[in-house]
Amino acid sequence: MEAKANAFLGEEPVGRLMRKYAIPCIISLLVGALYNIVDQIFIANAAYLGSYGNAANTVVFPLTVIALAIAVMVGDGCCAFVSLSLGKGKPQDAGRSMGNSILLTVFSGLVLCAVYLLFSSQIIAMFGGIVNEETYRHSKEYFFWISLGIPFYMFGQAMNPVIRADGSPGFAMASTLAGAIVNIVLDPIFIFVFRWGMMGAAVATVVGQIVTAVLAVWYLLHTKTVKLGKEDFKLKGETVRQTLVLGICSFRSQISLVAAMAAINNMIRQYGALDAVFGQEQYAQIPMAVVGIVMKFFQIVISIVVGMAAGCIPIVGYNMGAGASRRVKELFTRLLIAETSVGILALVIVEFFPVGLISIFGAANESVYYTDFAVRAFRIYLCMVVFACVNKAAFIFLQAMGKAVASTMLSMVREIVFGVGFALILPPIYRLDGVLYSMPVSDLLTFVISVIVIVLTYGQLNRMDEKQQDTVHFS
């Protein structure tokens, strides 16, 4: 019955399937990215916050990624466990995983919130927030309120894939979208009307996260496929272990970004202080604010890229299982072309229209040093964005083909070995420019590995196709 229900994955045109599966995934990721980006846009355009507020946002951003890493480990692991259990006809195991995941998410959210509140000063310093006194003050204020919302944020993010696994991807997307819309509506009210500053931006974000979390709770009380009982909320070691093992790849992917961002933020603080302009107290926050803006634009691009690739996972998995190597190869080719096209469009924007991008983030309220450095940062930091897009496509496609270990290792090489490595190696030689060049150098070297992976993947698919043809001919 299940094979017949999914037969269209092996029959419908590949292009149509890509659009059907990728578009909802892209929208979900873009909506998730909107929270921090919207905050930064409104903060930047508030003259009384400006680049100090932007720098503070950049400092706190990786700390929200830590919370996201834990949430997606539990949520994605539960999603996989639930899907496997339902496929095996064991709904009781699915319910147990879902109940245990809810408990894990609530507990880990409260613990992380407590850690953030107790050690806020040390954590902010660790992520470069002591670049100057004003940035530190804004970072403390923003981080305090964001920390209070961590349990709600983690719950909403963790339950999103769980809701999808229960057969309601539309509700999962709508709940995230609802929270983002609330944030967009409240940000200008709290920042410009009430003039609550960083507190206003954070409170708007937290209220949006609460909305998403409440909707998730409502859904869990009205699940479609998995019916939760009291027994499901008793922690069982084996269930927890299997759930977390299935989600560990998602955790590693997110947490590796935190390490890279921590290294970059600290190098910006250290070598910005040695710059003739940014070594001055009133301009010290500019490099960190600008790099944060560049990262946000890159986050939008990567959300599209990852959404396209992740949307193809069920199509790849079905056709690999069915031995339809030609369809898998066609899908891979189309995906690489699409990802390259997105990368080229992004490259054109950052190279030819950086001033337009900067203006979105309040450049009119800043000094000429801000604009000059922002133009340079966009053009250097993202000059290899095409390669970055292809790299992501290759890594995710490997995962879809069942090569999760290889995919994870390559991702770790990009983010930890290259991302952290060059962020630490280049600045002592090239000072602040070394921070900017660390990104393109990492993407270029990773692309060399990706080309090898792509060639080997095509080779494997060709061998599978030849073997299948021989079998058909022999029969």
C-alpha positions in Angstrom: 0.0 0.0 0.0 2.8 2.4 1.0 4.7 1.6 -2.2 1.7 2.4 -4.4 1.0 5.6 -2.5 4.6 6.8 -3.2 4.8 5.4 -6.7 4.4 8.9 -8.2 7.9 9.7 -6.9 9.2 7.3 -9.5 6.8 8.2 -12.3 6.2 12.0 -12.3 8.6 14.2 -14.3 11.6 15.1 -12.1 11.2 18.8 -12.7 7.7 18.8 -11.4 8.6 16.8 -8.4 11.4 19.2 -7.5 9.0 22.1 -7.6 6.4 20.3 -5.5 8.8 19.3 -2.8 11.4 22.1 -2.8 9.1 25.2 -2.7 7.5 24.4 0.7 10.9 23.5 2.2 12.4 26.8 0.9 9.5 28.8 2.4 9.8 27.1 5.8 13.6 27.8 5.9 13.2 31.4 4.8 10.5 32.0 7.4 12.8 30.6 10.1 15.6 32.9 8.9 13.3 36.0 9.0 13.3 36.2 12.8 16.9 37.4 13.2 17.0 39.2 9.9 13.9 41.3 10.6 15.3 42.3 14.0 18.5 43.4 12.4 16.8 45.5 9.7 14.6 47.4 12.2 17.5 47.8 14.7 19.7 49.2 12.0 17.1 51.7 10.9 16.6 53.1 14.4 19.0 56.0 14.6 19.4 55.6 18.4 20.6 52.0 17.9 22.3 51.8 14.5 25.6 49.9 14.1 25.8 49.3 17.9 22.6 47.4 17.9 23.6 45.6 14.7 26.8 44.5 16.3 24.9 43.3 19.4 22.6 41.3 17.1 25.6 39.7 15.5 27.1 38.8 18.9 23.8 37.1 20.1 23.0 35.3 16.8 25.3 32.3 17.2 23.9 31.8 20.7 20.4 31.3 19.2 22.0 28.8 16.8 23.2 26.7 19.8 19.6 26.5 20.9 18.5 25.6 17.3 21.1 22.9 17.1 19.8 21.2 20.2 16.2 21.6 19.0 16.8 20.2 15.5 18.7 17.3 17.0 15.7 16.3 19.0 13.1 17.3 16.4 14.7 15.8 13.3 15.7 12.7 15.2 12.1 12.3 16.4 10.8 13.0 12.9 13.0 10.2 11.5 12.1 7.8 14.3 8.4 8.5 13.9 8.5 8.0 10.1 10.5 4.7 10.5 8.1 3.4 13.2 5.0 4.2 11.2 6.5 2.6 8.2 7.1 -0.6 10.2 3.5 -0.5 11.5 4.6 0.3 15.1 2.6 3.5 16.0 3.3 2.8 19.7 7.0 3.4 19.2 6.2 6.5 17.3 4.1 7.8 20.2 6.8 7.0 22.7 9.5 8.9 20.7 7.2 11.9 20.3 6.4 12.0 24.0 10.0 11.6 25.0 11.1 14.3 22.5 8.6 16.7 24.0 10.1 16.1 27.5 13.7 16.4 26.2 12.9 19.7 24.4 11.3 21.3 27.5 14.0 20.2 29.8 16.9 21.2 27.5 15.2 24.6 26.8 14.9 25.4 30.5 18.5 24.3 31.2 19.9 26.4 28.4 17.9 29.4 29.4 19.3 29.1 33.0 22.9 28.7 31.7 22.5 31.8 29.5 21.0 33.9 32.3 23.6 32.8 34.8 26.7 33.3 32.6 25.5 36.0 30.2 28.6 38.3 30.8 31.1 35.5 30.1 29.2 34.2 27.1 28.9 37.6 25.5 32.6 38.2 25.9 33.3 34.8 24.4 31.4 35.8 21.2 33.1 39.1 20.8 30.6 41.4 22.6 33.3 43.4 24.4 34.3 45.3 21.2 33.3 48.5 23.0 31.1 49.6 25.9 28.0 50.5 23.9 28.0 47.2 22.0 28.4 45.3 25.2 25.5 47.1 26.8 23.2 46.5 23.9 24.3 42.8 23.7 23.5 42.3 27.4 20.0 43.8 27.0 19.2 41.9 23.9 20.6 38.6 25.2 18.7 38.8 28.5 15.3 38.9 26.7 16.2 36.5 24.0 17.3 34.0 26.7 13.9 34.2 28.4 12.4 33.1 25.1 14.8 30.2 24.5 12.4 27.5 25.9 9.6 28.6 23.5 12.0 29.0 20.6 13.4 25.5 21.1 10.0 23.9 21.5 8.6 25.5 18.3 11.6 24.5 16.3 11.8 21.0 17.6 8.1 20.3 17.1 8.1 21.6 13.6 9.6 18.4 12.0 7.6 16.3 14.4 4.4 17.8 13.1 5.6 17.2 9.5 6.2 13.5 10.4 2.6 13.3 11.7 1.5 14.2 8.2 0.9 17.9 8.5 3.6 19.8 6.7 1.2 22.7 5.9 0.5 23.3 9.6 4.2 23.1 10.4 4.9 25.8 7.9 1.9 27.9 9.0 2.8 27.9 12.6 6.4 29.1 11.9 5.0 31.7 9.5 2.5 33.0 12.1 5.3 33.6 14.6 7.4 35.4 12.0 4.5 37.7 11.0 3.9 38.6 14.7 7.6 39.5 15.0 7.4 41.7 11.9 4.3 43.5 13.1 5.7 44.1 16.7 9.2 45.1 15.8 8.5 48.6 14.4 5.9 49.2 17.2 8.3 48.3 20.0 11.4 49.9 18.5 10.1 53.1 16.9 6.8 53.8 18.7 7.6 52.6 22.3 11.4 53.1 21.8 12.2 50.1 23.8 15.5 49.6 21.9 17.1 46.2 22.0 14.6 45.0 24.5 11.8 45.8 22.0 13.4 43.9 19.2 14.0 40.9 21.5 10.5 41.0 23.0 8.9 41.1 19.6 11.0 38.0 18.7 10.0 36.2 21.8 6.3 36.9 21.4 6.5 35.5 17.9 8.3 32.4 19.3 5.6 32.0 21.9 2.9 32.1 19.2 4.7 29.3 17.3 5.1 27.2 20.4 1.4 27.6 21.4 0.3 26.5 18.0 2.6 23.5 18.3 1.1 22.6 21.6 -2.4 22.9 20.1 -1.4 20.5 17.3 0.1 17.9 19.7 -3.3 17.8 21.4 -5.0 17.1 18.0 -2.5 14.9 16.2 -3.6 13.1 13.0 -1.6 9.9 13.0 0.2 9.4 16.3 -2.1 9.5 19.4 -0.2 10.4 22.5 -0.9 8.7 25.9 0.4 9.1 29.4 2.8 6.2 29.0 4.5 8.1 26.1 5.8 10.7 28.5 7.8 8.3 30.6 11.5 8.7 29.5 12.9 5.4 28.1 16.7 5.3 27.6 16.7 3.3 24.4 14.0 5.5 22.8 15.9 8.6 23.7 19.2 7.1 22.4 17.7 6.1 19.1 16.0 9.5 18.6 19.2 11.5 19.3 21.4 9.2 17.1 19.0 9.9 14.2 19.2 13.7 14.8 23.0 14.0 15.6 23.8 15.0 11.9 21.5 18.0 12.2 23.1 18.9 15.5 26.6 18.8 14.1 25.6 20.8 11.0 24.3 23.7 13.2 26.9 23.6 16.0 29.8 23.7 13.5 28.4 27.1 12.3 28.6 28.3 15.9 32.3 27.5 16.1 33.0 29.3 12.9 31.0 32.4 13.9 32.7 32.5 17.3 36.1 32.5 15.6 35.1 35.2 13.1 33.6 37.5 15.8 36.7 37.3 18.0 39.1 37.9 15.1 37.0 40.9 14.1 37.2 42.3 17.6 41.0 41.6 17.9 42.1 42.8 14.5 39.6 45.6 14.2 41.2 47.1 17.3 44.5 47.3 15.3 42.9 49.1 12.3 43.6 52.8 12.0 39.9 53.7 11.7 38.1 50.9 13.6 40.6 51.0 16.4 38.8 54.2 17.5 36.1 53.7 20.1 33.3 55.3 18.1 33.9 53.1 15.1 35.0 49.8 16.8 31.6 48.2 16.4 31.3 48.7 12.6 33.2 45.6 11.4 31.2 43.3 13.5 27.9 45.0 12.6 28.8 44.8 8.9 29.9 41.1 8.9 26.7 40.3 10.7 24.7 41.9 7.9 26.7 40.0 5.2 26.0 36.8 7.0 22.2 37.5 7.1 22.2 38.0 3.3 24.1 34.8 3.0 21.6 33.1 5.3 18.8 34.0 2.9 20.8 32.5 -0.1 21.6 29.4 1.8 18.0 29.0 3.0 17.0 28.8 -0.7 19.9 26.5 -1.6 19.3 24.1 1.3 15.5 24.2 0.8 15.9 23.1 -2.9 18.4 20.3 -1.9 16.5 19.1 1.2 13.2 19.1 -0.8 14.8 16.5 -3.1 15.7 14.1 -0.3 12.5 11.9 -0.4 12.6 11.9 -4.3 16.2 10.8 -4.3 15.6 8.2 -1.5 12.7 6.6 -3.3 14.4 6.4 -6.7 17.6 5.1 -5.2 15.6 2.4 -3.5 13.8 1.6 -6.7 17.1 1.4 -8.6 16.1 4.2 -10.9 19.6 5.6 -11.2 18.8 7.6 -14.4 16.2 9.6 -12.6 18.5 10.2 -9.6 21.2 11.4 -12.1 18.8 13.7 -13.8 17.7 15.0 -10.4 21.3 15.6 -9.4 22.0 17.5 -12.7 18.9 19.7 -12.4 19.7 20.4 -8.7 23.3 21.4 -9.5 22.1 23.7 -12.3 19.4 25.3 -10.0 21.9 25.8 -7.2 24.5 27.3 -9.5 21.9 29.7 -10.9 20.9 30.9 -7.4 24.6 31.4 -6.6 25.2 33.4 -9.8 22.2 35.6 -9.0 23.5 36.2 -5.5 27.0 37.0 -6.8 25.6 39.6 -9.2 23.7 41.3 -6.4 26.6 41.5 -4.0 29.2 42.5 -6.6 27.1 45.1 -8.4 24.5 46.3 -5.9 26.1 46.2 -2.4 25.1 49.8 -1.7 21.4 48.8 -2.2 21.8 45.9 0.3 23.5 48.2 2.8 20.7 50.7 2.6 18.2 48.1 3.8 20.3 47.9 7.0 20.3 51.6 7.9 23.5 52.8 6.2 22.0 56.4 5.9 22.5 56.8 9.7 26.1 55.7 9.6 29.5 57.2 8.8 31.3 56.8 5.5 33.5 54.2 7.1 30.5 52.0 7.6 29.5 52.1 3.9 33.0 51.7 2.6 33.7 48.7 4.8 30.3 47.2 4.0 30.9 47.4 0.2 34.3 45.7 0.6 32.9 43.1 2.9 30.0 42.1 0.6 32.3 41.9 -2.4 35.1 39.9 -0.8 33.3 37.8 1.8 30.8 36.4 -0.8 32.9 36.4 -4.0 32.8 32.6 -4.0 29.1 32.3 -3.1 28.5 30.2 -6.3 30.8 27.6 -5.0 29.2 27.7 -1.6 25.8 26.9 -3.2 27.2 23.9 -5.1 28.9 22.7 -2.0 25.7 22.6 0.0 23.9 20.8 -2.9 26.6 18.1 -3.0 26.6 17.5 0.7 22.8 17.2 1.0 22.6 15.0 -2.0 25.1 12.6 -0.4 22.8 12.5 2.6 19.8 11.8 0.4 21.7 8.9 -1.2 22.2 7.3 2.2 25.8 8.5 2.7 25.1 10.5 5.9 28.6 9.9 7.4 30.4 11.2 4.2 28.0 14.2 4.1 28.6 15.0 7.8 32.4 14.7 7.4 32.5 17.0 4.4 30.3 19.5 6.2 32.5 19.5 9.2 35.6 19.9 7.0 34.0 23.1 5.5 32.8 24.6 8.8 35.5 23.5 11.3 38.7 22.7 9.5 38.4 25.4 6.8 35.9 27.8 8.4 37.5 28.0 11.8 41.0 27.3 10.6 41.3 30.1 8.0 39.4 32.5 10.3 42.3 32.0 12.8 45.2 31.7 10.3 44.6 34.6 7.8 43.9 37.6 10.2 47.4 37.5 11.8 48.8 37.9 8.2 46.2 40.2 6.6 44.6 41.7 9.6 40.9 42.6 9.1 40.9 41.7 5.5 42.0 38.2 6.6 38.6 37.7 8.2 36.9 38.7 5.0 39.0 36.3 2.9 38.5 33.4 5.2 35.0 32.7 3.8 35.9 32.6 0.0 39.1 30.6 0.6 37.1 28.0 2.6 34.4 27.8 -0.1 37.0 27.5 -2.9 38.9 24.7 -1.2 35.7 22.9 -0.3 34.5 23.2 -3.9 37.6 21.3 -5.0 36.5 18.4 -2.7 32.9 18.8 -4.0 34.0 18.4 -7.6 35.6 15.1 -6.7 32.5 14.1 -4.8 30.3 15.1 -7.8 32.4 13.2 -10.3 32.4 10.1 -8.0 28.6 10.4 -7.5 28.0 10.5 -11.3 30.4 7.5 -11.7 28.4 5.5 -9.1 25.1 6.4 -10.8 26.5 5.4 -14.2 27.7 2.1 -12.9 24.3 1.4 -11.3 22.6 2.3 -14.6 25.0 0.0 -16.6 24.4 -2.8 -14.1 20.6 -2.4 -14.4 20.8 -2.4 -18.3 22.9 -5.6 -18.2 20.4 -7.2 -15.9 17.5 -6.2 -18.2 19.4 -7.4 -21.3 20.4 -10.7 -19.6 16.7 -11.3 -18.6 
